[in-house]
Amino acid sequence: MKNKLAIALALALYALSGAPAMAQNDQMTPIAAPAQPNAIKLNTGALPGATVQESWHSQYGSVFARNVTQATLTPFLPDPAKATGAAVIVAPGGGFRTLSMNNEGWDVAKALADRGVAAFVLKYRLVQTPKDMDAFKRAMAEMFSGGARAAREPPKESPAVTFAPQIADARAAFALVRARAGEWKVDGDRVGMIGFSAGAMLTMATALHGQDASPAFIANIYGPLAPVKVEADAPPLFVALAADDPLFGNIEYGLVDSWRKAKRPVEFHLYEQGGHGFGMYPKTTTSTGWFDAYTRWLDMHGYLKKKS
């Protein structure tokens, strides 16, 4: 992060990411890193200047990675009998300080693979935080003040600069999927991206500033919706947000307007309730239906069918 606004936003997103409305077990409990036998190291190298190594903890029924210094990509491939050739890069959220690997990563990828879409969970590099869990909690508490307010202010720096390491990780993910498209039975022209919270910020930054990443379609799930400059060839956009999201639920929806003004395809689901970070958690709110709506949208665009 390069400025105080980005830091405050990241902290606000961290504190609110991954928590279901009826949060269970909100305590951060350190755990051993889970086995990730299929994770592939990306060629973006170690995070510059990193001194704290990756660690994991559980919270809200999900598991979170922290201090990621080496980006990886984990494939979740569909049964060849129902594979459509479409693929999605999945970017979990967590304020660029953690990654909600279950709720916004692996569970999403498994559900996509079940629909015939190859999914690849991107564990991107993160801003460094204290190694000790108690110190981490204190640092977050000290720095969180004003984060939600800052989240509503326009950024003072281009995302291409603020999120340069993460955009590089996303670009490497797209390059890897396309390089191994034959092996993974993926059509290189049908690779999209979906992101949650901070991962949605990364998805938008990749689509707008990712140069050769060129996602075929993108999805912003409870990420910021500030207006942006949209090019004539911008990919189709799917947006899902809860109206009671404490960060982005009661502000302008300029991103949607930007896509419409550019005459590019956009679908926007504004759910009455759901809060922030609902992801794949089963809830009593209609926000739980976002994934079915998303896959219907993919189907409408032809991504749940094999290309003729």
Helices and strands as residue ranges (DSSP letters): H 4-16, E 29-31, E 40-46, E 55-59, E 62-66, E 70-76, E 87-91, E 98-100, I 102-106, H 107-114, E 118-123, H 133-144, H 147-151, H 159-162, H 164-179, H 181-184, E 191-196, H 198-209, G 211-213, E 218-221, E 237-242, H 254-261, E 266-271, G 286-289, H 290-300
